């Protein structure tokens, strides 16, 4: 049920038989916007700490091997404390 990577994630509800995401990625390239894959790789190279909430993973049925490498797996309290300290939180 999970996509095998960010290339399979929908960028918009305007799919148009697969043309919508391709058009959006083309526009992103033309505007020199980095792809999600490049942004994540760049963040990891710069030492950004990426964490995953273990309780959410358990609830949704995700396993550690299904997620990207380089994640720290933490409990809810640690996740919330780290998100509060960082002033940035991306909960997917």
C-alpha positions in Angstrom: 0.0 0.0 0.0 2.9 2.3 0.6 4.6 3.9 -2.5 8.1 2.5 -3.1 9.5 6.0 -3.2 8.6 9.7 -3.6 8.4 9.3 -7.3 5.2 7.3 -6.8 3.7 9.9 -4.5 1.0 12.1 -5.9 2.0 15.8 -6.2 -1.5 17.0 -6.9 -5.1 15.8 -7.2 -4.9 16.8 -10.9 -3.5 13.5 -12.1 -4.7 13.4 -15.7 -3.6 9.8 -16.3 -0.1 10.5 -14.9 0.5 13.7 -16.8 -0.1 16.0 -13.9 2.8 14.9 -11.7 5.2 14.8 -14.8 4.1 18.3 -15.7 4.6 19.6 -12.2 8.1 18.0 -11.9 9.0 19.6 -15.3 8.0 23.0 -14.1 9.9 22.4 -10.8 13.0 21.6 -12.9 12.5 24.7 -15.1 12.3 26.9 -12.0 15.4 25.3 -10.4 13.4 23.7 -7.5 15.1 20.7 -6.1 13.2 17.4 -6.2 12.1 15.8 -2.9 14.8 13.1 -3.3 17.5 15.8 -3.8 16.3 17.8 -0.8 16.3 14.8 1.5 19.8 13.7 0.3 21.1 17.3 0.8 19.6 17.4 4.3 21.2 14.2 5.3 24.6 15.3 3.9 24.3 18.5 6.0 23.6 16.6 9.2 19.9 17.3 9.6 18.5 15.0 12.3 15.5 13.0 10.9 13.3 11.2 13.4 10.3 8.9 13.1 7.6 8.4 15.8 7.6 4.8 16.7 4.0 4.9 18.0 2.7 6.4 14.7 4.6 3.7 12.8 3.1 1.0 14.9 -0.4 2.4 14.6 0.0 2.7 10.8 1.7 -0.6 10.4 5.0 0.7 9.0 8.3 -1.2 9.7 11.7 0.4 10.1 13.0 -1.4 7.0 10.2 0.3 4.9 11.5 3.8 5.6 14.6 5.6 4.4 18.0 5.0 6.0 19.4 7.4 8.5 16.3 7.9 10.6 16.2 7.8 14.4 13.2 6.0 15.8 11.8 7.6 18.9 8.8 7.6 21.1 6.0 10.2 21.1 7.4 12.3 24.0 10.8 12.5 22.4 9.3 13.2 19.0 7.3 16.1 20.4 10.2 17.5 22.4 12.5 17.4 19.4 9.9 19.1 17.2 9.3 21.8 19.7 13.1 22.5 20.1 13.6 22.6 16.3 10.7 24.9 15.6 10.2 22.7 12.4 8.0 19.7 12.2 7.1 17.7 9.1 4.6 15.0 10.1 3.8 12.7 7.2 
